[in-house]
Amino acid sequence: MRGGFMTVIELTDEQAAALKAKASAEGLTLEAWLHRLAVEQERPVTPTHRHIAEVICENMQDVPPEIMARMPQDGASQHDHYIYGWPKKDA
């Protein structure tokens, strides 16, 4: 109990039983399980940093081969042409 106050949360018997079952499945009392959930929420989530090439490769892995075959080979050097319709640059 923090600061001498207690909060009462009203649950149906079914909701309480479901929460107790989740806690028990992890070998915890309901109080310990709820405390752990509260503590986890207080910790800042640090995003994992990945190289952009990894993200692109991951996103591209599900593109069907027939679509990949139609992709322009000069897409990087001529991106303005493909995105904006500008004339292609001299190579």
TAUR-V461075 format. One line per field, one symbol per residue. ss: DSSP state (H for helix, E for strand, C for the rest). phi: phi as a letter, one per 40 degrees, with the letter a starting at -180 (. if undefined). psi: psi as a letter, one per 40 degrees, with the letter a starting at -180 (. if undefined). Layout:
ss: ???
phi: ???
psi: ???
This chain:
ss: CCCCCCCCCCCCHHHHHHHHHHHHHCCCCHHHHHHHHHHHHHCCCCCCCCCHHHHHHHHHCCCCHHHHHHCCCCCCCCHHHHHHCCCCCCC
phi: .cggbbbbbcbcdccccccccccccbgbcdcccccccccccccccccccbcdccccccccccccdccdcccccbcccbdccccbgcccccc
psi: hheeihhhhhiidddddddddddddefiidddddddddddddhihhihhiiddddddddedehidddddehhdfdddfdddddeeiiiih.
